[in-house]
Amino acid sequence: MKNNSNARKMWAFLILICPLSMSGCGVYSFTGTNLSPDIKTFSVLNFTMGTAGGPSDLPQRLTEDLKEYFQRNTSLVSQPGGGDLVLEGSITGYDVTPAAPTANDQAGLNRLNVTVQVRYTNAKDETKNFDQSFTYYADFPQDQTLNQNETRLLPTIRENIVQQIFNKSAADW
C-alpha cells in the first residue's frame, strides 16, 4: 500500500512541476521564438535589389520566403505595413568568387555569395531593433557556369538567409 502512496505523490509532484519548468524565465515557444506576448503582427516590406546581377525575382522571392517562414513559425498575423515587427531590406551582394584553389592555381569550386541588408523594427521594444547584413553562399563546380547552377543553389541560399534573419529577429539569437 505504501508504494501506491509514493507513486501518487510522485505523480502529483510531476504534475505541479512540469508546467512551472516549461514556463521558464521568459517567453519561449517550441519553435524557438522569444517574442513578447504583446507582439501580435508582423510586416515584411518588399525587399529591393541593390546590386547588379542576380535574377530579377530574387527580392520578391526573399520577401515571400520571409513572410511564409514567420507565418509557419510564429502565431503572428501578417499585415502589409505597420506591424509590431517590421522587416525591410535590400539585396546588396550577388557575387561569384573562386573557392578551393587547386595545385595549379585554378579554382576547384566557384562560390555564389548572396548578401542581404536587413532593417528590423520592433515597435514594442526599440532595444531589439537592428540594421544588419546577412550572407550565405553555396559552391558549384569550376567547370560549370552560374546559369547551370543558379536555380539549384538559390533556394538553399534564400532558406539559410531567412533562417538567419528569423533567428536574429524573432528568436533573438
N, C-alpha and C positions, 0 to 999 in steps of 0.2 A: 504494500500500500504506500510505503514511503517513497518508492521510485516514481510512482504515478504523481505524487505531490510535487516532487522535484522537477519532473518533466513539465508540469503545468506552470510552475514558477519560471522555468527557463523560457517557455513559450511566451508567457506574459512579458518577461523582460525583453525578449527579442521584438515583440510587437510594439513595445514602447520605445525601444532604442532605434530601430530601423528608420522610422520617419525622421527622427531627430538627426541621425547621422547623414541621411540623404539631403537634408536641408542645408547643412554646412554653414559656412560663414557668409555666404553671398548668394547672388542669383546665379544659378547654374542649370543647364538643361543637358539632357543626354546627347544633344547634337553638338555640344561644346560651346554654346553661346554664353556670353557673360553680359547680358543686357539687362538694364534696369526694367522692372515691370511697368514703369510709366511710359516706356517706348512702345508705341503701337504701330507706327507706319514707317515706311522707307521709300525713298525715291532714288532711282538711278537715272540721271540725266544722260542724254545721248553723248557718248564718247566721240571724240573727233580724231582725225588723222593729222598729226602734227609733224609728219616726216614723209619724205619721198619713199616710194617703194611700198610693197605690200598690197594685198588685194583691197579693192575699194570697199568691200563689205566687212572688212575686219573690225572697224569701230562699232558697226551695228551688231555684229555677232557677239562681240565682247559685252556690249550693253545688255543684250538679251540673255547671255550666259549668266551675268551677274544677277539680273532680276530673277531668273529661274533658280539660281543657287540659294538666294535669300528666301524665296518662297518655299523651297524644299526643306530648308534647314532652320527656319525660324517660324514663329507664328505671326510675324509682322504682315501688315497689309500693304501691298504696293500701291503707290499713287504717283501720278505723273510729275508732281513737283511739290515742294513744301513739306516733305515727310519729316518725321522726327529725326531720321537719319538720312543724309543726302550724300550720294556718291556721284562724282563727276570727274572727267579727266580727258586725257589725250594720249594717243599712241605716239611716243616721242622717239622710238628707235625701232628700226626694222633692218637688221644688218646680217650679212653673211660674212663670216670670218673663217680663216683656216684654223683647224684644230688637229691635234695629234700628229705632229710632224714625223715624217719617216726619215730613214737614214740618209736619203739623198735630197734632203731639204725640200721635200714636197709635202703638202698636207695629205694625211691619210684620210682625214674626215673634214667636212665643212660643217660649220655651226651656224644655224639660224637663231639669232638673238632677237627677242621682242621685248621692248621696254614700254611700260605704261606709267604715266604720271597721274596720280590719283589725289583728288582733294576730297576729304571726308569731313562732314559737318554733323555733329551730334547736337541737336537743338536743346536737349535736356541736360547736357554736361559738356561744356566747351573745353574742358581739360582733355577730352578724348579726341578732339579734332586733330587732323594731320594733313599734310601735303607731302606725299612720299612717292618715290619711284619703285616699281616692281618689275623684275626682269625674270624671264625664263628662256631656256634655249633647248634646242634639240639638234642632234647631229645627223648628218647624212653622208653617204659615200662620196669621196672626192671625184670619182669618175661619173657622177650623176649631176644633173642640173637642179637648181632650186625648183624650177617648174615641175620637174618629175616628182618632187618630194613635198612640195608646199601643202597640198591637200591632206597628206598623211600626217605631217608634223604639226600643223596649226591647231587642230583640236586639242592635242595634248598640251601644247604651249598655253592656249587660252584657259584650259581647265586648271592648270597649275597656277597661273596668274590670278584667276578668280579665287582659288583656294587661299592664296597668299593675302589677297585683299580682304576676304571674309575673315580670315584668322586675325588680321590686324584690326579690323573694324568691329566685328560682332563678337569674336572670341577674345579680343583684347590681348593677343599674344605678342 
